[in-house]
Amino acid sequence: MDKLTVRDVDLCGKRVLVRVDFNVPLDGDTITDTTRIRASLPTLRHILSCKPQALILLSHLGRPKGEHVPAMSLAPVAPVLAQLLGDNVAFSPDCIGTESESAINALPTGGVILLENTRFHRGETSNNPTFAAKLAQHGDIFINDAFGTAHRAHASNVGVAAHLLAVAGLLLENEINYLATALEDPKRPFVAILGGAKVSGKIDVIDALLGKVDRLLVGGGMANTFFAAQGREMADSLVETEALDIARRILNTAGAKLVLPLDQRIADSFSNDAAQQLAPATSDVPARWQSLDIGPRTIDRFAQEIASAKTVVWNGPMGVFEMPNFALGTVGVARALAEATAQGATTIIGGGDSAAAVEQAGLAPQMSHISTGGGASLELLEGKALPGIEAIAEH
Ligand code: AMP
């Protein structure tokens, strides 16, 4: 990687300002999933081992839109981080201004402090230069370890880099290594799997991947739009009418690279307890029925492609995996990926719902890499330059 990382710089005696991704799910004051906090620990431990003057943490949580929304406070994160880190973690109820400055100054040498949600200020998402300068005043050097927001040019990941040397944290470095390398120089066969609800949000990634992969397997609701574009009656299935032309264009140009489901699990309503049937992709979906998952023949076909691959990238569930009766396709694909990893393939999960599905299936440790950023990983797969990564200094 040509970007500078936390291992390339001297942090001793410095005030180290770190942008982490602590955008954790909260139920009241309780953090229901600590994955993102745990994902930051290698970088934070590395920094502390370098004997800094202070470790100052910035993050956003939710979308408070520039308002102070108590339900989106980062305060509950500080004690959880302290426990995981085995160190005291102070908290400042604002991320800029005198309150944060005195809290930082009051830290013991090598102390850790978490500053309140950067998005409580409008200047965060508008990348306001004055706000960015105030954040940057807290540190002598800036480390970005928040991959989840790397596709956004905000003050706490891009704006601060105008004032401080910006380097990548270990989590960000890992994401770049896996996702960028997968595209630049993949070991072949290279198979991508796309699912989820909509074609429209993933057109750029489909186009970019078709230029690079040996096979593109499409499942989930997305596949319905391709079937409808082929003239199949999809009845009550989720179909994006406004994306039909795009689907036709992709079908006409993709050739044998694009693999659609051979069969689908259809239901008589959008419910876990709905009556269900298997429908081959060659026949119409009956009136008032809808496709909610891929069928067993498709799982086998996709598993064969995955088993022959040396690199696999997956984004988007194969069906409505939130309902156990329609999670079989998603779990089947997750199992096929776990087996491929065991056979030496590199398997990359592109964040969001597919990451949740892999976790839910208990297969997370059997993947080569699970991205911490859904939107950011999609944009990397699209071949786009991400502002949060662009802002990092190079060797
Ligand atoms: P996305 O954000 O585009 O990756 O979409 C994820 C969502 O797609 C999940 O909430 C799934 O329940 C939903 N989904 C996947 N397959 C289907 C389907 N066949 N019909 C309706 N929704 C689906």
Residues whose N, C-alpha, C, O or C-beta is under 5 A from the ligand:
A	BS01	AMP	G195 G196 A197 K198 G220 G221 L238 S291 L292 D293 G316 P317 M318 G319 V320 F321 D353
